Amino acid sequence: MTSPSVPALSDLEAIRLQRALKDVRFCLERGDWQTALAMARAALIRD
């Protein structure tokens, strides 16, 4: 059984997600998991 194909991310989308992950990591390193969770959720919502 094979997985369904997933469309590739555009360069801009990949950059946006990388920045969001940096912000999430920054919050987690400081123990602010609630903000990190909110930021991760927001990053997954596409406009």
Phi, psi and omega in degrees: 000138181248157178280150175294148181289146180245132180295143180289150177282145172288163179301318180295320179294319179297318178296317180300316180291324177297317178295318179297319179295324176298317179295319178297314179299318178303314180295317181295322179296336179261006176081011181265073186290332181293316177293320179300317179296316179297320180292321179295317178298316180297324181292333182276345179274121180267145178286000000 
